Amino acid sequence: MTRRGAIKGGLAGILAYAAAPVVLPSSLFGRTAPSNRINIGMIGNGIQCGGHFEALTGRDDCRVVAFCDVVLAKAAKLRDRAAAIYGASGPGGAYRGLAACQHHEELLARDDVDAVWVCTPDHWHAPVSNAAMKAGKDVYCEKPLTLTVREGRVLVETARRYGRVLQTGSQQRSNASFRKAAEMVRNGWIGELVRVRTSLGEFPAAPVLGEQPVPAGLDYDRWLGPTPWRPYNEARIRGDFGGGWRCFYEYGQRKNGDWGAHHFDIIQWALGMDDSGPVQFIPKGWNGSVYQAHAYSSGLRVERVDKGLKAMIEFTGTKGAIWVSRGDYLVTDPPELAARPLRGSDVHLYESDNHQGDFLGAVRSRQRPIADVEIGHRTATICHLSAIAERIGRPVTWDPVAEQVVGDEVAARWLDRPRRAPYGTL
């Protein structure tokens, strides 16, 4: 039995693969056998997809074989680029088997796709990921994992029921500096934590947009999907990181869902809270509060400080401090902590140096990846509840065990959202 056969068989295939005779893979001799390559479909072929495409097409252990975007021309463009990279080996000089489509259901119906990359806007993350897992595919889904809290629990249940692997695109967990910072906190090297601060930045206010003609080749109704209908305007659906759809609450949680999904995730990791979370969310301005914040049952507060920090995340303890950012920026007080090695008895966190490779490894081993679906759900929950508190203008009390809002019916209604027909089911 090949690895692909085990993947397709879900839990039953995993057991059969474990009992099968051991056969040395051809990758031991320099290349991966075609039968053991992981075939990938990419759904949402915009800016974020581009980096993944370059990384995946440079690997020998996988092939990107199918592309999907509501703008069919985008999918066709990536398909043609992949054909050029892999080489012309089929009729007419086209690489055999590559496909482009406009609707994700068509891609998910393909038997030759083992796993999918979900790079859509946030409001499509959960519906596509859930459908993919039910179709027998493993999933790498961009952050934040979901649009609502309830979607996250559905994804966890689907992944566990169908035996699927789901990696959340919180790639900072696969960076050595963020891992070392989390390990220093977990091992008490800066004493008891007294404060955590992070910077997320700001988006401009969502603009009031006029109606424009829908361009040919765009399935705009599909782009809107389960969200409320709005007239088409190019500024609404733009994928740039300085605005576009990210400015609108209909499609995400603004900066809480954007950078918050990265930095809140590392803080959760450092605190050992991957299966839990904070108990209160306080919006900026409440009773004179200078910063947005959330608090854990221990009383520890995480503050969103968007100006004046010297790093993306700052941990302050009774015996020192840690500052960590992308670009391998790691500074400590006292300075020698940054170079101090872990001892055998210290807490050692899951080590990954490549987020995409970690996912592909989990697809083969059937083990949970570094940013498993439960982890992604818990981090996304912080993003959602921070945004809910911001929108209703008062604190939200949260029970992370029952996953329920305490004593606020209005806030509780935002744990899920109505879905526009015909996209009403998850």
KAHUVEN-V852768 format. One line per field, one symbol per residue. ss: DSSP state (H for helix, E for strand, L for the rest). phi: phi as a letter, one per 40 degrees, with the letter a starting at -180 (. if undefined). psi: psi as a letter, one per 40 degrees, with the letter a starting at -180 (. if undefined). A space follows every 10 residues. Layout:
# KAHUVEN-V852768
ss = ???
phi = ???
psi = ???
This chain:
# KAHUVEN-V852768
ss = LLHHHHHHLH HHHHHHHHHL LLLLLHHHHL LLLHHHLEEE EEELLLHHHH HHHHHHHLLL LEEEEEEELL EHHHHHHHHH HHHHHHLLLL HHHLLLLLEE ELLHHHHHLL LLLLEEEELL LHHHHHHHHH HHHHLLLEEE ELLLLLLLHH HHHHHHHHHH HHLLLEEELL HHHHLHHHHH HHHHHHLLLL LLEEEEEELL LLLLLLLLLL LLLLLLLELH HHHHLLLLLL LLLHHHHLLL LLLHHHHLLL LLLHHHHLLH HHHHHHHHHH HLLLLLLLLE EELLLHHHLL LEEEELLLLL EEEELLLLLL LLEEEEELLE EEEEELLLEE EEELHHHHHL LLLLLLLLLL LLLLHHHHHH HHHHHLLLLL LEHHHHHHHH HHHHHHHHHH HHLLLEEEEL LLLEELLLHH HHHLLLLLLL LLLLLL
phi = .cdccccccg cccccccccc ccbcccccbh accdcbcccb bbbgbccccd ccdcccccbc cabcbabaac bdccccccdc cccccchcbb dggcccgcbb abbccccccc ccbcabbbbc ddcbdcdccc cccccgbcbb bdcccbcbcc dcccccccdc ccgccbbccc ccccbccccc cccccccgcb gccbabbabb gbccccccbc cbccccgbcc dcdcfccdcb dcadccbdbc ccigcccbcd bibfcccccd cccccccdcc cgbcbaicba bbcdgcfgcc bcabbcccgc bbbcbcagcc acbbbbbcbi abbaacgfca bbbccccccc cccccccbcd bbbacccccc ccdccgcccc bddccccccc dcdccccccc ccgacbcbbc ccfbcbgacc cccccabcbc ccbcbc
psi = hiddddddeb ddddddddei ihhhieddee ihideeihhi hhhgfadddd ddddddeeie eihheiihie hddddddddd dddddeihea heeihheiih iehdddddeh dehdiihhfi ideedddddd ddddeeiihh hiiidididd dddddddddd defihhhifg eddfhddddd ddddddefdf ahheihiihe aiiiihihhi hiihihehgd ddddbeiihi ihhdddeiei eebadeehdd eafbddecdd dddddddddd effeeaaiei hhihehfehd iiiiiideeh ihhhheieie idhhhhaeea ihhhiiffhh hihideddeh iiideihhih hhehdddddd dddddfihid gidddddddd dddddddddd defiihhhhe defihhfgdd dddeeiiihh iffei.
